[in-house]
Amino acid sequence: MMPIDPLDPAGRPEYPPVAPGDTVDRLGGRDVPDPYRALEDADAPATREWSAGQRRLFDRLRDGWPTLDAFRTAMTRLTAFEHLTPPQLAGDLAFFTVRGPADEHPALAVADPSGARRILFDPHRHDPTGRTVLGGWTPDPTGTLVAVQTAEGGAEEYTLRVLDVATGRTVDGPITGCPYGNVAWSGGPDAFYHVRGGPGGTGGARLYLHRIGEHPAADTEVPGAAAPADGPDHDTGHDTAGDTDDDGPAPELDVLLGADGRLLVAATADGLSSGNRVRIADLAVGTPEKPDWRPLTALDGGWSSPWPAADGLLYVLTDLDADRGRILVLDPAAPERPRTLVPEHEHEVLESFAVLDDPGLPVPLLLVLRSAGGHGRITRHDLRTGEPLGALPLPGTGVVTDLTFRQGGHEAWFGYSDPTTPETVHHYDAHRGTTEVWRAPGTPEVPAVLVSERRCASPDGTGLTVLLTRPADRPTGPLPTVLQGYGAFGEPQVADYYAAALAWAGLGGQFAVARVRGGGEHGEGWHRAGMREHKQNGIDDFLAAARALHDRGLCPPDGLGAFGQSAGGLLVAAAATQRPGLFAAVAATAAPLDMARYELSGYGPYWTDEFGTREDPEELGRLLDYSPYHRVTAGTAYPAVLLTAFEDDARVDPLHARKMCAALQRATSSARPVLLRQEAGVGHGARARTGRLAYFADVLAFQAEYLGLSVRSDRF
């Protein structure tokens, strides 16, 4: 590609016309202009015409990108392997998901003790259109039945069905309006607790008891599970009334039940970045339909994940008074006095744990999964005292995920991956003291790359890590570079197998991932340092990583691109509107971009703990300071921009991408295009493999076009 002078208007695309309006909101004592408010209405004739013009423009330019086919081929090859998840055990069966090298969606499989497996539920067979995806799935403790959740067309609401494991036939359901997960079998195949409503649904989340064979309309609503943020629990410490007057529906509600069917646990939260509140009920007291709930007030103020073990105790992973997490153990009979079993580590973040309490073990074990800067390890501890007993051997220093175990057993399973190794499931046997591969994914064609980590500093002196992936035959020197970031909700950026990074490096570029504040790489303190009133810290971190790539000669002066998805799209759009000259191309996908109105649509109401609310004048000011839509300035030479919107996205309304696109197209003085990629029939989450690969190929080919990446013919 010939270099384009960003200040030269020659070659500027002819954008579909849309006239800015004069809408101004009066918020927090200030005027907040919203010139493209009309584009919020997706069904308005003018919006539909404008969107159709944007599709034609994007298709025309994309079809001229010379690297598109190369990236499609690379992404296909790099994902052409069988992917399995660590199993859940029930009875003598192992349940897990499997996606074959060419499968569109993962399917639910079951394996017997001999290792022979069969498919229980295949989303493609269920719906050949490819719009149905498999969500949560939970077998009953005997392995007789399994509750399966599916969603269609990108919806955030799931439909629950019950399958007979022996035959694969549907024997109960459908139950509609369920959030992801949240099924707790009552000790056997006769009944289960489940949640309806909450994010993606209506009316908030409520707990129900369903008996197999009965119509969902006959389900019993279980009172008292959804603890209010401020209510009787926090005043008296115990809710003995058991009625619904003092516990309305919660935005989020999770439920689990001990394997013996006795200790019921419910955890409620008001948002993704707030703490949660935990209640327990002994089902030997009261009735399954009306449990005698007790609040665990000793856990208030943190985010806690409890597990009722076979010994009758409750083991809890919490960040309460421990930013990097600790494990508590408490007796449900005296829950006000929890004991620290595994304390907070100085550097490592506690991710999850497994209880191995087989009576045949010399010492009951606790396996603890921790991570440091995105690299995982598993340690063994005495379950009774927390005393360290050594670490499990791992294949390398990559990412460890999805630690699963059998209740009352001696085995555990986990996933391992690193930048050049797809996730492989490993099995730990405490009786034999061995760790070995349970199921291998096969070997995809991975290019020769060099993976390293570099350090840089944000303007306030905070140290950052940037993960780099580049061709092995180019260990030094400038290469067209894509810089990715996220920085929100405590989600870490980890060193796992990432086909997009391998495709970019395999075709001659450098892919960088910045671990910025707001993520979870270093615990809850790192998250809080980049959320709400501190959101600018994460943006400053990303800009510091971009400057470091330039200053150290790792990318050409006009060869740095930015890429982010969801909250990461907000991050890169904010960075690009604050320092447009640092980037030659920016791709933001499914991102909230109008931060003055983000909480009025999609999942926005549940994100105010993370970003703040426009209802508070001070917080509104901070939102407007970095809101990408409000930072667009006429006459600025913006980089090439690709905004992707999924039209059935229930979390982030596509209105954000439409408004941002219109604002940038009118404002930019650059010849580099501002494009809107719109995709119908999909939402924010899981989707078919073909569509996912096509999306990444489009994003990478866009970056290659405007970063000057020329694909070498000897690669892939």
C-alpha positions in Angstrom: 0.0 0.0 0.0 1.2 3.5 -0.8 1.5 5.8 2.3 -1.3 8.2 2.7 -0.7 11.7 4.0 -3.2 12.0 6.8 -3.6 15.7 6.2 -4.2 15.4 2.5 -7.9 15.3 1.7 -7.3 13.6 -1.6 -8.9 10.2 -1.7 -11.2 10.9 1.2 -14.3 8.6 1.0 -17.7 9.9 0.2 -19.6 9.2 3.4 -23.3 8.5 3.5 -24.9 11.9 4.5 -26.4 12.5 7.9 -27.0 16.0 9.2 -26.1 16.8 12.8 -29.0 17.8 14.9 -29.2 20.4 17.7 -30.1 18.1 20.6 -28.6 19.3 23.8 -29.3 17.6 27.2 -29.1 19.6 30.4 -27.3 17.3 32.8 -25.6 18.1 36.1 -25.8 21.8 35.5 -24.2 21.7 32.1 -25.2 21.4 28.5 -24.2 18.1 26.8 -24.6 18.2 23.0 -25.7 15.1 21.2 -25.8 16.0 17.5 -26.4 12.4 16.3 -29.2 11.5 18.7 -31.4 10.6 15.7 -29.1 7.6 14.9 -30.1 6.0 18.2 -33.4 4.8 16.5 -32.2 1.9 14.4 -35.6 1.5 12.7 -36.1 5.1 11.6 -36.1 5.3 7.8 -33.2 7.8 7.8 -31.1 5.6 10.0 -31.8 2.5 7.9 -30.8 4.3 4.8 -27.6 5.7 6.4 -26.7 2.3 7.7 -27.2 0.7 4.3 -24.8 3.3 2.9 -22.3 2.5 5.5 -22.5 -1.2 4.6 -21.9 -0.5 1.0 -18.9 1.7 1.8 -17.3 -0.9 4.1 -17.9 -3.8 1.7 -16.3 -1.8 -1.2 -13.2 -0.8 0.7 -12.8 -4.2 2.4 -12.9 -6.0 -0.9 -9.9 -4.1 -2.0 -7.7 -5.0 1.0 -5.1 -7.4 -0.4 -4.3 -9.2 2.8 -7.9 -10.3 3.5 -7.7 -13.8 2.1 -4.3 -14.4 3.8 -5.8 -13.5 7.2 -8.8 -15.7 6.5 -6.6 -18.6 5.7 -4.3 -18.0 8.7 -7.2 -17.7 11.2 -8.7 -20.9 9.8 -5.5 -22.9 10.1 -4.7 -21.6 13.6 -8.1 -22.6 14.9 -8.2 -26.0 13.1 -7.9 -28.2 16.2 -10.2 -30.0 18.6 -10.9 -27.9 21.7 -12.1 -29.5 24.9 -12.9 -28.0 28.3 -12.1 -29.5 31.7 -14.9 -31.9 32.8 -17.5 -31.8 35.4 -18.0 -35.1 37.1 -21.3 -36.7 38.0 -21.9 -40.3 38.9 -19.2 -42.2 37.0 -19.4 -39.9 33.9 -17.4 -36.8 32.8 -19.3 -34.0 31.1 -17.4 -31.4 28.9 -17.7 -29.4 25.7 -15.9 -30.3 22.5 -15.5 -28.3 19.3 -14.0 -30.1 16.4 -11.5 -28.5 13.9 -14.4 -27.5 11.5 -17.3 -27.3 13.9 -19.3 -24.0 14.1 -20.1 -24.3 17.8 -18.9 -26.3 20.9 -21.1 -29.3 21.7 -21.8 -31.0 25.0 -20.2 -34.4 25.3 -20.1 -37.2 27.9 -17.5 -39.8 28.5 -17.7 -43.0 30.5 -14.9 -44.5 32.7 -13.4 -46.2 29.7 -12.9 -42.9 28.0 -15.5 -43.6 25.3 -17.4 -40.4 24.5 -20.5 -39.3 22.7 -22.2 -36.1 21.9 -25.2 -35.2 24.1 -26.2 -31.9 22.6 -25.0 -30.4 19.3 -26.2 -26.8 18.7 -25.8 -27.2 15.0 -28.1 -30.2 14.8 -30.5 -28.5 17.1 -30.5 -25.4 14.8 -28.8 -25.8 11.4 -29.0 -22.0 10.9 -26.1 -21.7 13.3 -27.8 -19.1 15.4 -28.1 -21.2 18.5 -25.2 -21.4 21.0 -24.6 -23.7 24.0 -24.5 -21.8 27.3 -24.3 -23.3 30.7 -24.8 -27.0 31.5 -25.1 -28.8 34.8 -25.5 -32.6 35.4 -27.4 -33.8 38.4 -25.1 -35.4 41.0 -26.0 -39.0 39.8 -25.3 -38.2 36.2 -28.8 -39.3 35.1 -30.0 -35.9 33.8 -28.2 -32.7 32.6 -29.7 -29.2 32.5 -28.6 -27.4 29.3 -29.0 -23.8 28.4 -29.0 -22.4 24.9 -29.3 -18.9 23.4 -30.3 -17.8 19.9 -29.1 -15.0 17.7 -26.8 -13.3 20.3 -29.6 -13.1 22.9 -28.5 -12.7 26.5 -31.5 -14.7 27.8 -31.1 -18.5 27.8 -33.5 -21.3 27.4 -33.2 -24.2 29.8 -33.9 -27.8 28.9 -33.3 -31.1 30.7 -31.8 -34.0 28.8 -31.7 -37.7 29.7 -28.0 -38.6 29.6 -28.6 -42.2 28.5 -30.6 -41.3 25.4 -29.9 -37.6 24.8 -33.6 -36.9 24.6 -35.2 -33.8 26.0 -37.3 -34.8 29.0 -38.2 -31.5 30.5 -38.5 -27.8 29.6 -38.1 -25.4 27.9 -37.8 -22.8 30.7 -37.2 -19.4 29.2 -35.8 -16.1 30.5 -32.8 -17.6 32.4 -29.4 -15.9 32.8 -26.3 -17.8 32.1 -25.6 -20.7 34.5 -27.4 -20.7 37.9 -28.7 -24.3 38.1 -28.4 -26.2 41.4 -29.7 -29.8 41.5 -31.3 -30.8 44.8 -29.0 -33.8 45.5 -30.4 -35.9 42.7 -32.4 -35.9 39.4 -35.8 -35.0 40.9 -35.6 -31.2 41.2 -33.3 -28.2 40.8 -33.1 -24.5 41.8 -32.7 -22.0 38.9 -32.8 -18.3 38.3 -34.9 -16.3 36.0 -34.6 -12.6 35.1 -31.8 -10.2 35.8 -29.4 -8.9 33.1 -30.8 -9.8 29.7 -34.2 -10.5 31.2 -36.8 -8.3 32.8 -37.9 -7.7 36.4 -34.7 -8.6 38.1 -33.4 -12.1 39.1 -35.5 -14.4 41.2 -34.9 -17.9 42.5 -37.3 -20.8 41.6 -37.5 -24.5 42.5 -38.5 -26.7 39.5 -39.6 -30.3 39.9 -38.8 -32.6 36.9 -42.0 -33.3 34.9 -43.9 -30.2 36.0 -44.7 -27.2 33.8 -42.4 -24.2 34.4 -45.6 -22.2 35.3 -45.9 -24.4 38.4 -42.4 -23.6 39.6 -42.2 -22.3 43.2 -40.6 -18.9 43.7 -38.2 -19.2 46.6 -38.3 -16.1 48.8 -35.5 -14.5 50.6 -32.6 -15.4 48.2 -32.1 -12.0 46.6 -30.7 -10.0 49.5 -31.2 -6.3 49.2 -28.3 -3.8 49.2 -29.7 -2.2 52.3 -32.4 -4.1 54.2 -33.2 -6.3 57.2 -30.1 -8.4 56.8 -27.7 -5.5 57.4 -29.7 -4.3 60.4 -30.5 -7.5 62.3 -28.0 -9.9 60.8 -30.8 -12.5 60.3 -34.0 -12.7 58.3 -36.3 -15.1 59.9 -39.5 -13.8 58.2 -38.7 -15.7 54.9 -41.2 -13.6 52.9 -40.6 -11.5 49.8 -41.5 -8.2 51.3 -37.9 -7.3 52.2 -36.1 -8.8 49.3 -36.9 -7.6 45.8 -35.3 -9.1 42.7 -31.6 -8.6 42.4 -29.7 -7.7 39.2 -27.5 -10.8 39.6 -28.2 -13.9 41.6 -26.1 -17.1 41.7 -27.1 -20.3 43.5 -25.4 -23.5 44.4 -26.2 -26.5 46.6 -23.9 -28.9 48.4 -23.6 -32.4 46.9 -25.5 -33.8 49.8 -28.4 -31.5 48.9 -28.4 -29.8 52.3 -26.6 -26.5 52.3 -28.1 -24.0 49.8 -26.0 -20.9 49.0 -27.2 -17.7 47.2 -25.1 -14.8 46.2 -26.5 -11.5 45.0 -24.8 -8.5 43.4 -26.0 -5.1 42.1 -23.4 -4.8 39.4 -20.4 -6.4 37.8 -18.0 -4.2 39.8 -19.8 -4.1 43.2 -19.3 -6.6 46.0 -21.8 -9.4 46.5 -23.9 -10.6 49.5 -24.1 -14.2 50.5 -27.0 -16.1 52.2 -27.1 -19.7 53.2 -29.9 -22.0 54.2 -29.8 -25.5 55.8 -32.5 -27.4 54.0 -32.8 -29.8 56.9 -34.5 -26.8 58.6 -37.6 -25.3 57.0 -38.6 -26.5 53.5 -36.9 -26.5 50.1 -39.6 -24.1 48.9 -39.2 -21.7 51.9 -35.6 -22.0 53.3 -34.6 -20.4 56.5 -32.0 -18.0 55.1 -29.1 -16.7 57.1 -26.9 -13.8 55.9 -23.1 -14.2 55.9 -22.5 -10.6 57.1 -18.9 -11.4 57.8 -18.4 -11.4 54.0 -20.0 -8.1 53.3 -17.9 -5.6 51.5 -16.1 -8.0 49.2 -16.7 -10.3 46.3 -17.0 -13.9 47.6 -17.3 -17.3 45.9 -18.4 -19.9 48.4 -18.2 -23.7 48.1 -20.1 -26.1 50.4 -17.8 -29.1 51.0 -18.6 -32.7 52.0 -17.2 -32.0 55.5 -20.1 -29.6 56.2 -17.9 -26.5 56.1 -18.1 -23.6 53.7 -14.9 -22.7 51.8 -14.9 -19.1 50.4 -12.6 -17.3 48.0 -12.9 -13.6 48.7 -11.2 -10.3 48.1 -12.6 -8.9 51.3 -9.6 -7.2 53.0 -7.4 -9.0 50.4 -7.1 -7.4 47.0 -5.3 -10.5 45.6 -7.7 -12.9 47.3 -7.6 -15.3 50.2 -9.5 -18.4 51.2 -11.7 -18.5 54.3 -13.4 -21.5 55.9 -16.4 -21.1 58.1 -18.9 -23.3 59.9 -22.4 -22.7 58.8 -23.5 -23.1 62.4 -21.3 -20.2 63.4 -20.8 -18.1 60.2 -19.8 -14.9 62.0 -16.3 -16.3 62.8 -14.6 -17.3 59.5 -11.0 -18.5 59.6 -8.4 -17.6 57.1 -7.1 -20.9 55.6 -4.9 -19.5 52.8 -3.8 -15.9 53.2 -3.4 -13.3 50.5 -0.2 -13.7 48.5 2.2 -10.7 48.2 2.2 -10.8 44.4 -0.1 -13.5 43.0 -3.8 -13.3 42.5 -5.9 -16.1 43.8 -8.2 -17.3 41.0 -9.9 -20.5 42.2 -9.5 -23.6 44.3 -10.5 -27.3 44.5 -11.3 -29.4 47.5 -10.0 -33.0 47.3 -11.4 -34.7 50.4 -11.5 -38.4 49.5 -11.4 -40.3 52.8 -8.6 -42.5 51.4 -6.1 -39.6 51.1 -3.5 -39.4 53.8 -4.3 -35.7 54.1 -7.3 -33.9 52.6 -6.1 -31.5 50.0 -6.8 -28.0 48.8 -5.6 -27.0 45.4 -5.1 -23.3 44.9 -4.9 -21.7 41.5 -3.0 -18.3 41.5 -1.8 -16.1 38.7 0.9 -13.4 38.5 0.8 -11.0 35.6 -1.3 -13.5 33.6 0.9 -16.6 34.3 -0.7 -19.3 36.4 0.4 -22.0 38.9 -1.3 -24.5 41.2 -0.2 -25.2 44.7 -1.2 -28.0 47.1 -2.3 -27.3 50.7 -3.5 -29.3 53.7 -7.2 -28.7 53.7 -7.4 -28.6 57.5 -4.5 -26.1 58.2 -3.7 -24.5 54.8 -0.1 -25.5 55.1 1.6 -25.5 51.7 2.6 -28.9 50.4 4.2 -28.1 47.1 3.2 -27.2 43.5 1.7 -29.2 40.7 4.0 -29.5 37.7 2.9 -27.5 34.6 4.0 -27.6 31.0 5.3 -24.0 31.2 4.6 -20.5 32.5 1.4 -20.0 30.6 -2.2 -19.6 31.7 -4.1 -22.1 33.9 -7.9 -22.0 33.8 -11.1 -23.8 34.7 -10.0 -25.9 37.7 -12.6 -28.5 38.3 -12.9 -31.4 40.7 -15.1 -34.2 41.9 -16.9 -33.6 45.2 -15.5 -36.0 47.8 -12.9 -37.3 45.4 -9.1 -37.3 44.7 -9.0 -35.9 41.2 -8.8 -32.5 39.6 -8.7 -31.2 36.0 -7.5 -27.9 34.6 -6.8 -26.2 31.3 -3.3 -25.0 30.3 -2.3 -22.8 27.3 0.4 -20.4 26.4 1.0 -18.1 23.4 1.9 -21.0 21.0 0.0 -23.9 22.7 -3.8 -24.3 22.5 -5.6 -25.1 25.7 -4.9 -28.6 26.8 -6.8 -30.4 29.6 -4.6 -31.9 32.3 -5.6 -34.4 35.0 -4.2 -34.5 38.6 -4.5 -37.7 40.6 -3.9 -37.1 44.3 -3.6 -40.8 45.1 -0.8 -41.3 42.6 0.6 -37.8 42.8 0.7 -37.4 39.0 -0.3 -34.7 36.6 -0.7 -35.7 32.9 -2.6 -34.7 29.8 -6.3 -35.8 30.0 -7.2 -34.9 26.4 -4.8 -33.3 23.9 -6.2 -30.8 21.4 -4.0 -31.8 18.4 -1.3 -29.7 16.9 -2.3 -26.7 14.7 0.0 -25.1 12.3 1.6 -22.4 14.4 4.1 -20.0 12.9 7.6 -19.5 14.3 7.2 -16.5 16.7 9.1 -14.8 19.5 7.1 -14.0 22.6 8.4 -11.6 25.2 7.3 -9.1 27.8 8.5 -5.5 28.0 8.1 -3.0 30.8 7.2 0.7 30.6 5.8 3.3 32.9 2.7 5.4 32.9 3.0 9.2 33.5 2.4 8.7 37.3 5.2 6.2 37.5 3.1 3.1 37.6 4.9 0.2 35.9 3.2 -1.7 33.1 3.8 -4.9 31.2 3.3 -5.2 27.4 3.2 -8.7 25.9 4.8 -8.8 22.4 4.4 -11.5 19.7 6.5 -11.1 16.6 8.1 -13.2 13.9 11.0 -15.3 15.2 13.2 -14.1 12.4 12.7 -10.5 13.3 13.7 -10.3 17.0 14.5 -6.6 16.8 13.6 -3.6 14.7 10.3 -1.8 13.8 7.3 -3.8 12.5 3.7 -2.8 11.9 2.2 -3.2 15.3 -1.3 -3.8 16.7 -1.7 -2.8 20.3 -4.6 -4.3 22.2 -6.0 -3.5 25.6 -9.0 -4.0 27.8 -8.7 -2.5 31.3 -12.1 -3.0 32.9 -14.2 -5.1 35.3 -11.1 -6.7 36.8 -10.6 -8.9 33.7 -6.9 -9.8 33.1 -5.1 -9.8 29.8 -3.3 -13.2 29.9 -0.5 -14.9 27.9 -2.7 -17.6 26.3 -3.2 -19.0 22.9 -4.5 -16.1 20.7 -5.0 -16.9 17.1 -5.3 -13.3 16.0 -1.9 -12.4 17.5 -0.3 -15.5 15.9 -1.9 -14.6 12.5 -0.6 -11.1 12.6 2.9 -12.1 13.7 2.9 -15.1 11.3 2.2 -12.7 8.4 5.0 -10.4 9.4 3.8 -8.0 12.0 4.0 -7.5 15.7 1.1 -7.9 18.1 1.2 -6.2 21.5 -1.1 -6.5 24.5 -1.0 -3.8 27.2 -1.9 -4.8 30.7 -3.5 -1.6 31.9 -5.1 -0.6 35.2 -8.8 -1.5 35.4 -8.0 -5.1 34.6 -7.3 -7.9 37.0 -3.7 -8.7 36.3 -2.6 -7.7 39.8 -5.8 -8.1 41.9 -8.7 -6.0 42.9 -6.5 -3.0 43.8 -5.3 -2.9 40.2 -8.9 -3.0 39.0 -10.0 -0.2 41.3 -7.0 1.9 40.2 -8.6 2.0 36.7 -12.3 2.1 37.3 -14.9 4.8 37.9 -13.1 8.1 39.0 -9.7 6.5 38.0 -10.7 5.4 34.5 -8.2 7.9 33.0 -5.4 5.9 34.6 -6.1 3.0 32.3 -6.2 5.3 29.2 -2.9 6.9 30.3 -1.4 3.4 30.7 -2.5 2.4 27.1 -1.1 5.7 25.7 2.2 5.1 27.6 2.5 1.6 26.1 1.9 3.2 22.6 4.6 5.8 23.2 7.0 3.1 24.4 6.5 1.1 21.2 7.3 4.2 19.2 10.2 5.4 21.4 11.9 2.1 21.4 11.8 1.7 17.7 9.5 -1.4 17.8 7.0 0.1 15.3 7.4 2.5 12.4 6.3 6.1 12.9 3.1 5.5 11.0 2.8 1.8 11.8 1.0 1.6 15.1 -2.7 0.4 15.4 -5.0 0.1 18.3 -7.6 -2.7 18.9 -10.1 -3.3 21.6 -13.3 -5.2 22.1 -16.3 -4.2 24.3 -14.8 -2.2 27.3 -11.5 -2.5 25.4 -13.1 -0.7 22.5 -13.9 2.1 24.8 -10.3 2.2 26.0 -8.8 2.4 22.5 -11.4 4.9 21.3 -10.7 7.1 24.3 -6.9 6.9 23.7 -7.3 7.7 20.0 -9.5 10.7 20.6 -7.1 12.0 23.2 -3.9 11.3 21.2 -4.9 10.7 17.6 -1.4 11.3 16.3 0.0 8.1 18.0 -2.1 5.8 15.9 -2.4 5.1 12.2 -5.4 2.8 12.6 -7.9 2.1 15.4 -10.5 -0.8 15.6 -13.1 -0.7 18.3 -15.7 -3.5 18.5 -19.0 -3.5 20.4 -17.9 -0.6 22.6 -19.8 1.9 24.8 -18.7 5.2 23.3 -21.3 7.8 24.4 -20.5 7.8 28.1 -23.2 10.4 28.9 -25.9 7.9 27.8 -24.3 4.5 28.2 -26.4 3.6 31.2 -29.7 4.2 29.4 -29.4 1.1 27.2 -28.2 -2.4 27.1 -26.4 -3.6 30.2 -25.4 0.0 31.0 -27.5 0.2 34.2 -25.4 -2.6 35.7 -22.1 -0.9 34.9 -22.4 2.2 37.0 -20.1 0.8 39.6 -17.4 0.4 37.0 -17.8 3.7 35.1 -19.9 6.0 37.3 -23.3 7.6 36.7 -24.4 10.7 34.9 -26.8 11.3 37.7 -23.9 12.6 39.8 -22.6 15.9 38.5 -19.0 15.2 39.5 -19.1 11.7 37.9 -20.7 13.1 34.8 -17.8 15.5 34.4 -15.4 12.6 34.6 -17.4 10.6 32.1 -17.4 13.5 29.6 -13.7 14.0 30.0 -12.9 10.7 28.3 -16.2 9.9 26.5 -15.0 9.2 22.9 -18.1 10.6 21.3 -17.8 13.9 23.2 -14.1 14.2 22.5 -14.4 14.2 18.7 -13.1 17.6 17.5 -13.7 19.0 14.0 -10.7 19.4 11.8 -8.6 16.8 13.6 -6.6 14.3 11.5 -7.9 11.1 13.0 -6.4 7.7 12.1 -8.3 5.1 10.0 -11.1 3.9 12.2 -13.1 0.7 12.1 -16.1 0.5 14.4 -17.8 -2.9 14.6 -21.4 -3.2 15.8 -23.4 -6.4 16.3 -27.0 -5.6 15.6 -28.5 -8.0 18.1 -26.1 -6.9 20.9 -28.1 -6.8 24.1 -25.1 -5.6 26.2 -23.8 -2.6 24.2 -26.4 -1.1 21.9 -25.1 -0.6 18.3 -26.3 3.1 18.6 -22.8 3.8 20.1 -21.0 2.8 17.0 -23.5 4.6 14.7 -23.2 7.9 16.5 -19.4 7.7 16.9 -19.0 6.8 13.2 -21.1 9.8 12.1 -19.2 12.2 14.4 -15.8 11.0 13.2 -16.7 11.0 9.5 -17.9 14.6 9.8 -14.9 15.8 11.9 -11.8 14.1 10.5 -9.5 16.1 8.2 -7.6 12.9 7.3 -8.0 10.9 4.1 -7.9 7.7 6.1 -11.4 6.3 6.3 -13.8 6.0 9.2 -15.8 2.7 8.6 -18.7 1.0 10.3 -18.8 -2.8 10.1 -22.3 -4.0 11.0 -23.1 -7.6 11.5 -26.7 -8.9 11.8 -28.0 -12.0 13.7 -25.3 -12.0 16.4 -24.8 -10.4 19.8 -22.0 -9.6 22.3 -21.1 -13.1 23.3 -20.5 -16.6 21.8 -21.1 -17.0 18.0 -20.5 -19.4 15.2 -16.9 -20.1 14.2 -17.2 -19.0 10.6 -18.5 -15.6 11.6 -15.9 -15.2 14.3 -13.0 -16.0 11.9 -14.5 -13.6 9.3 -14.6 -10.8 11.9 -11.0 -11.2 12.9 -9.9 -11.5 9.3 -11.6 -8.2 8.6 -10.1 -6.4 11.6 -6.6 -7.7 10.8 -6.8 -6.9 7.1 -8.0 -3.4 8.0 -5.0 -2.9 10.3 -2.7 -4.2 7.6 -4.1 -1.8 5.0 -3.5 1.3 7.1 -0.3 0.2 9.0 1.5 -0.8 5.8 1.9 -4.5 6.4 2.9 -6.4 3.3 2.3 -10.1 3.6 5.3 -12.2 2.7 4.5 -15.0 0.2 6.5 -17.6 2.2 4.3 -17.3 5.3 1.4 -19.7 5.8 
